[in-house]
Amino acid sequence: MSLNTDATWADRTVKALLLIRILVRWVFLSEGIQKFLFPDSLGVGRFVKIGIPWPQVMAPFVGVVEIVCGSLLLLGLITRLATVPLLIDISVAIYSTKIVTLAKNGFWGTLHEARTDLSMLLGLTFLLLVGAGAWSLDAWFAERRGATHG
């Protein structure tokens, strides 16, 4: 009697995908909301400090993107598409807040500060490649399309 049956593996994979979606969504939704709650330290003020152009426009724009796309990831709705703006978002964040300070903070200091950003980058890349999984609206819509076209 083996514990690694295909059904057990599939069940674990579905749960793992959901956990990754929750993790990535949690960080982006939280950060998006905080850009509005704490504009001086995490929104417009932060964007001014790190040199993002048009901070009065870009901070709210990025906040909305993080909230909307983060929520789409949780629902598993247009998951692969929703990862693209967030991948751009996190890439800019890594560059503007970690790479440019590498000389000042050193290699290990930068890695320490970048741990969440790098985790989000890898989580988003994973979701882009794999999709949302069976417990998602993407899967539900695909099943419905198959039932109506099959």
N, CA, C and O of each residue as an XYZ file, in Angstrom:
600
protein
N       0.846     -1.184      0.000
C       0.000      0.000      0.000
C       0.887      1.241      0.000
O       1.596      1.504      0.971
N       0.845      1.983     -1.064
C       1.699      3.142     -1.238
C       0.936      4.424     -0.917
O      -0.229      4.587     -1.278
N       1.619      5.313     -0.239
C       1.011      6.612      0.072
C       1.149      7.596     -1.080
O       0.493      8.638     -1.081
N       1.990      7.283     -2.058
C       2.223      8.189     -3.179
C       1.408      7.795     -4.401
O       1.959      7.671     -5.495
N       0.131      7.602     -4.240
C      -0.722      7.304     -5.380
C      -0.903      8.551     -6.208
O      -0.682      9.663     -5.730
N      -1.305      8.368     -7.447
C      -1.540      9.524     -8.313
C      -2.613     10.441     -7.729
O      -2.512     11.664     -7.825
N      -3.642      9.841     -7.123
C      -4.715     10.656     -6.537
C      -4.188     11.489     -5.367
O      -4.543     12.660     -5.233
N      -3.351     10.898     -4.526
C      -2.787     11.633     -3.397
C      -1.893     12.757     -3.896
O      -1.948     13.872     -3.377
N      -1.071     12.471     -4.898
C      -0.184     13.494     -5.471
C      -1.003     14.639     -6.071
O      -0.688     15.809     -5.857
N      -2.040     14.301     -6.812
C      -2.885     15.327     -7.424
C      -3.543     16.186     -6.353
O      -3.622     17.406     -6.494
N      -4.017     15.553     -5.279
C      -4.660     16.292     -4.194
C      -3.660     17.240     -3.526
O      -3.994     18.386     -3.226
N      -2.456     16.769     -3.298
C      -1.424     17.614     -2.693
C      -1.066     18.783     -3.611
O      -0.858     19.903     -3.144
N      -0.995     18.524     -4.893
C      -0.652     19.564     -5.861
C      -1.715     20.659     -5.877
O      -1.392     21.846     -5.910
N      -2.985     20.253     -5.854
C      -4.087     21.226     -5.841
C      -3.992     22.105     -4.600
O      -4.144     23.325     -4.678
N      -3.739     21.476     -3.456
C      -3.631     22.243     -2.210
C      -2.409     23.153     -2.216
O      -2.478     24.291     -1.751
N      -1.298     22.660     -2.736
C      -0.077     23.458     -2.787
C      -0.264     24.675     -3.684
O       0.177     25.771     -3.338
N      -0.911     24.496     -4.827
C      -1.172     25.629     -5.717
C      -2.035     26.675     -5.024
O      -1.791     27.874     -5.155
N      -3.037     26.221     -4.293
C      -3.887     27.159     -3.562
C      -3.068     27.925     -2.520
O      -3.231     29.136     -2.367
N      -2.194     27.224     -1.810
C      -1.369     27.891     -0.804
C      -0.440     28.928     -1.433
O      -0.251     30.008     -0.872
N       0.138     28.613     -2.584
C       1.010     29.576     -3.261
C       0.198     30.786     -3.706
O       0.647     31.924     -3.571
N      -1.009     30.538     -4.241
C      -1.858     31.665     -4.642
C      -2.214     32.535     -3.441
O      -2.209     33.761     -3.548
N      -2.524     31.921     -2.301
C      -2.865     32.682     -1.091
C      -1.655     33.484     -0.628
O      -1.789     34.660     -0.290
N      -0.490     32.873     -0.608
C       0.722     33.562     -0.166
C       1.016     34.778     -1.032
O       1.214     35.877     -0.514
N       1.046     34.587     -2.343
C       1.381     35.683     -3.245
C       0.303     36.767     -3.169
O       0.609     37.959     -3.138
N      -0.929     36.346     -3.139
C      -2.038     37.307     -3.054
C      -1.947     38.100     -1.764
O      -2.150     39.314     -1.772
N      -1.647     37.437     -0.655
C      -1.597     38.101      0.639
C      -0.592     39.244      0.620
O      -0.893     40.348      1.075
N       0.590     38.985      0.099
C       1.633     40.012      0.077
C       1.222     41.177     -0.816
O       1.320     42.334     -0.406
N       0.761     40.885     -2.038
C       0.442     41.978     -2.959
C      -0.796     42.748     -2.509
O      -0.804     43.977     -2.587
N      -1.830     42.075     -2.046
C      -3.023     42.781     -1.572
C      -2.667     43.676     -0.385
O      -3.070     44.838     -0.335
N      -1.922     43.137      0.556
C      -1.517     43.893      1.734
C      -0.680     45.108      1.346
O      -0.929     46.210      1.836
N       0.302     44.924      0.478
C       1.163     46.037      0.064
C       0.374     47.087     -0.723
O       0.605     48.286     -0.570
N      -0.553     46.630     -1.563
C      -1.380     47.570     -2.322
C      -2.234     48.434     -1.418
O      -2.314     49.647     -1.613
N      -2.869     47.826     -0.433
C      -3.705     48.570      0.513
C      -2.858     49.555      1.317
O      -3.271     50.691      1.549
N      -1.670     49.113      1.743
C      -0.807     49.978      2.554
C      -0.301     51.202      1.793
O       0.017     52.221      2.408
N      -0.222     51.117      0.478
C       0.174     52.293     -0.305
C      -0.842     53.423     -0.124
O      -0.493     54.600     -0.211
N      -2.094     53.060      0.129
C      -3.141     54.064      0.359
C      -3.255     54.432      1.838
O      -3.531     55.586      2.168
N      -3.045     53.463      2.725
C      -3.152     53.739      4.162
C      -1.994     54.571      4.687
O      -2.173     55.409      5.570
N      -0.812     54.339      4.144
C       0.399     55.004      4.614
C       1.135     55.639      3.431
O       2.239     55.216      3.089
N       0.527     56.654      2.808
C       1.107     57.214      1.584
C       2.496     57.827      1.781
O       3.325     57.768      0.873
N       2.758     58.407      2.939
C       4.056     59.041      3.150
C       5.195     58.021      3.217
O       6.282     58.265      2.692
N       4.948     56.890      3.859
C       6.024     55.915      4.037
C       6.002     54.784      3.013
O       7.054     54.229      2.695
N       4.829     54.430      2.492
C       4.752     53.280      1.587
C       4.147     53.600      0.226
O       4.188     52.767     -0.680
N       3.594     54.780      0.075
C       2.968     55.155     -1.192
C       3.770     56.226     -1.896
O       4.936     56.021     -2.234
N       3.149     57.364     -2.116
C       3.769     58.451     -2.871
C       5.116     58.850     -2.255
O       6.093     59.034     -2.980
N       5.175     58.984     -0.944
C       6.420     59.381     -0.283
C       7.559     58.411     -0.554
O       8.694     58.828     -0.785
N       7.264     57.139     -0.526
C       8.288     56.116     -0.821
C       8.711     56.184     -2.279
O       9.896     56.064     -2.588
N       7.762     56.374     -3.169
C       8.075     56.458     -4.592
C       8.961     57.673     -4.884
O       9.859     57.603     -5.723
N       8.704     58.787     -4.186
C       9.560     59.971     -4.321
C      10.971     59.621     -3.846
O      11.954     59.919     -4.526
N      11.062     58.992     -2.684
C      12.349     58.664     -2.069
C      13.202     57.761     -2.962
O      14.415     57.952     -3.048
N      12.587     56.785     -3.623
C      13.378     55.844     -4.435
C      13.486     56.277     -5.895
O      14.096     55.579     -6.705
N      12.896     57.422     -6.234
C      13.101     57.990     -7.561
C      12.207     57.453     -8.655
O      12.581     57.487     -9.828
N      11.032     56.956     -8.302
C      10.076     56.499     -9.316
C       9.468     57.748     -9.978
O       9.005     58.647     -9.275
N       9.462     57.813    -11.310
C       8.868     58.978    -11.994
C       7.371     59.113    -11.697
O       6.685     58.116    -11.471
N       6.885     60.317    -11.698
C       5.468     60.635    -11.472
C       4.900     59.887    -10.255
O       3.928     59.144    -10.389
N       5.486     60.074     -9.096
C       5.078     59.300     -7.920
C       3.612     59.495     -7.521
O       2.983     58.573     -7.001
N       3.060     60.710     -7.768
C       1.661     60.949     -7.403
C       0.706     60.116     -8.245
O      -0.421     59.850     -7.827
N       1.146     59.704     -9.418
C       0.335     58.853    -10.293
C       0.711     57.387    -10.114
O      -0.152     56.515    -10.015
N       2.016     57.135    -10.074
C       2.491     55.751    -10.072
C       2.184     55.007     -8.777
O       1.859     53.821     -8.824
N       2.277     55.662     -7.629
C       2.011     54.967     -6.364
C       0.563     54.463     -6.297
O       0.350     53.286     -6.003
N      -0.444     55.319     -6.561
C      -1.811     54.797     -6.555
C      -2.042     53.755     -7.658
O      -2.751     52.771     -7.447
N      -1.446     53.974     -8.827
C      -1.595     53.011     -9.924
C      -1.056     51.642     -9.504
O      -1.726     50.624     -9.682
N       0.153     51.625     -8.948
C       0.754     50.360     -8.510
C      -0.084     49.742     -7.385
O      -0.271     48.526     -7.346
N      -0.585     50.576     -6.477
C      -1.438     50.060     -5.400
C      -2.676     49.363     -5.939
O      -3.037     48.281     -5.474
N      -3.327     49.979     -6.919
C      -4.522     49.366     -7.524
C      -4.157     48.075     -8.254
O      -4.871     47.078     -8.146
N      -3.056     48.088     -8.992
C      -2.616     46.871     -9.693
C      -2.377     45.741     -8.688
O      -2.791     44.605     -8.918
N      -1.712     46.052     -7.581
C      -1.432     45.028     -6.571
C      -2.720     44.491     -5.946
O      -2.839     43.289     -5.706
N      -3.670     45.366     -5.685
C      -4.939     44.936     -5.087
C      -5.742     44.096     -6.080
O      -6.208     43.010     -5.736
N      -5.906     44.582     -7.289
C      -6.730     43.885     -8.289
C      -6.088     42.565     -8.700
O      -6.734     41.518     -8.655
N      -4.832     42.612     -9.096
C      -4.182     41.384     -9.572
C      -3.970     40.390     -8.432
O      -4.064     39.181     -8.643
N      -3.687     40.882     -7.237
C      -3.581     39.995     -6.078
C      -4.892     39.283     -5.802
O      -4.901     38.092     -5.489
N      -5.997     40.000     -5.915
C      -7.321     39.391     -5.716
C      -7.632     38.374     -6.812
O      -8.206     37.320     -6.537
N      -7.256     38.687     -8.055
C      -7.457     37.732     -9.150
C      -6.685     36.436     -8.897
O      -7.171     35.348     -9.206
N      -5.480     36.557     -8.334
C      -4.706     35.357     -8.024
C      -5.408     34.506     -6.979
O      -5.439     33.281     -7.099
N      -5.966     35.132     -5.965
C      -6.661     34.366     -4.937
C      -7.838     33.611     -5.537
O      -8.056     32.441     -5.223
N      -8.586     34.272     -6.390
C      -9.737     33.638     -7.025
C      -9.320     32.615     -8.077
O     -10.101     31.739     -8.450
N      -8.094     32.735     -8.545
C      -7.663     31.868     -9.640
C      -8.357     32.256    -10.929
O      -8.730     31.395    -11.726
N      -8.529     33.541    -11.130
C      -9.223     34.053    -12.311
C      -8.212     34.789    -13.185
O      -7.514     35.687    -12.715
N      -8.137     34.414    -14.426
C      -7.133     34.886    -15.387
C      -5.744     34.964    -14.728
O      -5.028     35.960    -14.823
N      -5.420     33.878    -14.072
C      -4.230     33.814    -13.220
C      -2.954     34.152    -13.974
O      -2.175     34.998    -13.533
N      -2.739     33.503    -15.094
C      -1.485     33.751    -15.821
C      -1.399     35.208    -16.270
O      -0.335     35.821    -16.177
N      -2.478     35.752    -16.741
C      -2.498     37.157    -17.160
C      -2.261     38.083    -15.964
O      -1.540     39.074    -16.084
N      -2.859     37.768    -14.817
C      -2.721     38.614    -13.620
C      -1.295     38.617    -13.086
O      -0.894     39.559    -12.403
N      -0.522     37.570    -13.390
C       0.863     37.556    -12.905
C       1.745     38.557    -13.656
O       2.735     39.036    -13.101
N       1.409     38.875    -14.888
C       2.292     39.712    -15.720
C       2.493     41.108    -15.124
O       3.641     41.518    -14.955
N       1.428     41.862    -14.796
C       1.671     43.179    -14.193
C       2.389     43.076    -12.846
O       3.181     43.951    -12.494
N       2.113     42.015    -12.097
C       2.782     41.851    -10.806
C       4.252     41.489    -10.983
O       5.084     41.889    -10.168
N       4.586     40.743    -12.026
C       5.993     40.456    -12.322
C       6.737     41.745    -12.682
O       7.881     41.940    -12.273
N       6.089     42.610    -13.438
C       6.693     43.906    -13.766
C       6.856     44.723    -12.479
O       7.911     45.312    -12.242
N       5.822     44.752    -11.664
C       5.817     45.472    -10.387
C       6.980     45.011     -9.503
O       7.751     45.837     -9.013
N       7.106     43.713     -9.302
C       8.131     43.215     -8.383
C       9.523     43.368     -8.980
O      10.491     43.554     -8.241
N       9.642     43.294    -10.297
C      10.946     43.503    -10.936
C      11.421     44.940    -10.740
O      12.592     45.178    -10.446
N      10.508     45.892    -10.904
C      10.850     47.301    -10.662
C      11.193     47.501     -9.190
O      12.135     48.224     -8.865
N      10.438     46.868     -8.302
C      10.712     46.995     -6.864
C      12.094     46.435     -6.520
O      12.845     47.051     -5.765
N      12.422     45.286     -7.065
C      13.741     44.694     -6.798
C      14.844     45.602     -7.319
O      15.834     45.845     -6.629
N      14.676     46.093     -8.513
C      15.707     46.969     -9.080
C      15.834     48.262     -8.277
O      16.936     48.646     -7.883
N      14.707     48.932     -8.035
C      14.764     50.277     -7.450
C      15.072     50.276     -5.959
O      15.551     51.283     -5.437
N      14.814     49.192     -5.270
C      15.040     49.188     -3.824
C      16.124     48.220     -3.364
O      16.581     48.309     -2.225
N      16.537     47.311     -4.215
C      17.545     46.326     -3.794
C      18.815     46.408     -4.639
O      19.908     46.555     -4.092
N      18.690     46.317     -5.930
C      19.868     46.298     -6.800
C      20.656     47.607     -6.684
O      21.884     47.592     -6.603
N      19.948     48.731     -6.678
C      20.640     50.020     -6.628
C      21.312     50.261     -5.276
O      22.191     51.118     -5.183
N      20.928     49.538     -4.237
C      21.556     49.707     -2.918
C      22.530     48.581     -2.590
O      23.017     48.492     -1.463
N      22.813     47.732     -3.552
C      23.707     46.593     -3.326
C      25.069     47.034     -2.795
O      25.582     46.437     -1.848
N      25.654     48.057     -3.382
C      26.981     48.521     -2.941
C      26.932     49.034     -1.499
O      27.871     48.827     -0.731
N      25.844     49.699     -1.139
C      25.712     50.262      0.215
C      25.446     49.172      1.260
O      26.021     49.194      2.349
N      24.580     48.227      0.923
C      24.156     47.220      1.895
C      24.970     45.937      1.848
O      24.900     45.129      2.773
N      25.736     45.740      0.792
C      26.503     44.505      0.649
C      25.618     43.366      0.158
O      24.391     43.457      0.163
N      26.276     42.296     -0.264
C      25.575     41.143     -0.835
C      24.589     40.528      0.152
O      23.416     40.352     -0.177
N      25.052     40.198      1.362
C      24.187     39.511      2.327
C      23.095     40.421      2.855
O      21.973     39.971      3.084
N      23.402     41.683      3.048
C      22.372     42.633      3.486
C      21.278     42.787      2.442
O      20.094     42.862      2.768
N      21.694     42.832      1.182
C      20.725     42.942      0.092
C      19.867     41.685      0.006
O      18.651     41.776     -0.159
N      20.494     40.506      0.116
C      19.712     39.266      0.092
C      18.697     39.229      1.226
O      17.560     38.794      1.042
N      19.113     39.687      2.391
C      18.196     39.712      3.531
C      17.004     40.628      3.250
O      15.855     40.256      3.489
N      17.286     41.813      2.746
C      16.216     42.774      2.464
C      15.326     42.332      1.300
O      14.161     42.721      1.227
N      15.869     41.526      0.400
C      15.143     41.138     -0.811
C      14.390     39.817     -0.668
O      13.788     39.355     -1.637
N      14.409     39.200      0.505
C      13.832     37.851      0.638
C      12.363     37.784      0.238
O      11.965     36.846     -0.453
N      11.556     38.737      0.647
C      10.138     38.716      0.274
C       9.975     38.995     -1.216
O       9.196     38.327     -1.896
N      10.710     39.978     -1.719
C      10.616     40.318     -3.143
C      11.003     39.127     -4.019
O      10.321     38.820     -4.996
N      12.095     38.462     -3.664
C      12.536     37.312     -4.460
C      11.546     36.149     -4.350
O      11.315     35.430     -5.322
N      10.970     35.971     -3.173
C       9.944     34.929     -3.008
C       8.724     35.229     -3.870
O       8.153     34.325     -4.480
N       8.326     36.498     -3.922
C       7.187     36.876     -4.764
C       7.523     36.699     -6.240
O       6.680     36.248     -7.015
N       8.737     37.046     -6.636
C       9.159     36.861     -8.019
C       9.078     35.383     -8.413
O       8.568     35.047     -9.481
N       9.578     34.517     -7.554
C       9.536     33.077     -7.846
C       8.107     32.533     -7.792
O       7.727     31.714     -8.628
N       7.316     32.982     -6.820
C       5.918     32.542     -6.743
C       5.120     32.955     -7.963
O       4.333     32.168     -8.489
N       5.315     34.184     -8.415
C       4.626     34.663     -9.617
C       5.079     33.901    -10.862
O       4.262     33.551    -11.714
N       6.373     33.649    -10.961
C       6.888     32.889    -12.101
C       6.292     31.490    -12.116
O       5.919     30.978    -13.172
N       6.205     30.879    -10.955
C       5.589     29.557    -10.834
C       4.139     29.592    -11.323
O       3.733     28.744    -12.117
N       3.361     30.567    -10.852
C       1.959     30.668    -11.256
C       1.815     30.985    -12.740
O       0.876     30.513    -13.382
N       2.723     31.769    -13.290
C       2.707     32.047    -14.721
C       2.914     30.761    -15.521
O       2.242     30.539    -16.528
N       3.832     29.928    -15.077
C       4.146     28.689    -15.796
C       3.091     27.607    -15.594
O       2.752     26.888    -16.535
N       2.571     27.486    -14.376
C       1.703     26.353    -14.021
C       0.220     26.699    -14.089
O      -0.599     25.833    -14.397
N      -0.134     27.933    -13.809
C      -1.538     28.306    -13.739
C      -2.073     28.173    -12.333
O      -1.316     27.946    -11.388
N      -3.375     28.314    -12.197
C      -4.006     28.402    -10.875
C      -4.327     27.060    -10.235
O      -4.491     26.987     -9.017
N      -4.418     26.008    -11.021
C      -4.763     24.707    -10.460
C      -6.250     24.432    -10.488
O      -7.044     25.235    -10.978
N      -6.609     23.279     -9.951
C      -7.994     22.796    -10.039
C      -8.968     23.588     -9.173
O     -10.140     23.718     -9.525
N      -8.501     24.116     -8.048
C      -9.387     24.894     -7.176
C      -9.298     26.364     -7.562
O      -8.747     27.178     -6.821
N      -9.841     26.694     -8.719
C      -9.759     28.068     -9.213
C     -10.926     28.350    -10.149
O     -11.565     27.434    -10.667
N     -11.187     29.620    -10.352
C     -12.207     29.989    -11.331
C     -11.740     29.693    -12.752
O     -12.557     29.401    -13.625
N     -10.433     29.767    -12.989
C      -9.909     29.385    -14.308
C     -10.309     27.952    -14.643
O     -10.782     27.680    -15.746
N     -10.121     27.034    -13.692
C     -10.464     25.624    -13.915
C     -11.975     25.460    -14.061
O     -12.442     24.679    -14.889
N     -12.732     26.194    -13.258
C     -14.193     26.089    -13.317
C     -14.709     26.544    -14.685
O     -15.556     25.886    -15.288
N     -14.188     27.677    -15.166
C     -14.608     28.174    -16.483
C     -14.155     27.234    -17.594
O     -14.893     27.010    -18.553
N     -12.959     26.685    -17.474
C     -12.477     25.746    -18.491
C     -13.347     24.494    -18.524
O     -13.628     23.964    -19.599
N     -13.770     24.026    -17.372
C     -14.653     22.853    -17.288
C     -16.003     23.153    -17.913
O     -16.554     22.322    -18.635
N     -16.534     24.324    -17.643
C     -17.824     24.725    -18.220
C     -17.732     24.877    -19.739
O     -18.643     24.477    -20.463
N     -16.626     25.460    -20.220
C     -16.439     25.584    -21.667
C     -16.354     24.194    -22.311
O     -16.909     23.967    -23.386
N     -15.665     23.284    -21.655
C     -15.541     21.917    -22.168
C     -16.881     21.209    -22.203
O     -17.164     20.445    -23.126
N     -17.716     21.465    -21.186
C     -19.037     20.822    -21.135
C     -19.959     21.363    -22.191
O     -20.782     20.621    -22.726
N     -19.844     22.657    -22.513
C     -20.729     23.227    -23.528
C     -20.244     22.962    -24.953
O     -21.039     22.955    -25.893
N     -18.934     22.743    -25.107
C     -18.383     22.491    -26.444
C     -18.141     21.013    -26.708
O     -17.821     20.630    -27.834
N     -18.289     20.187    -25.695
C     -17.944     18.766    -25.820
C     -19.053     17.912    -26.196
O     -18.881     16.701    -26.331
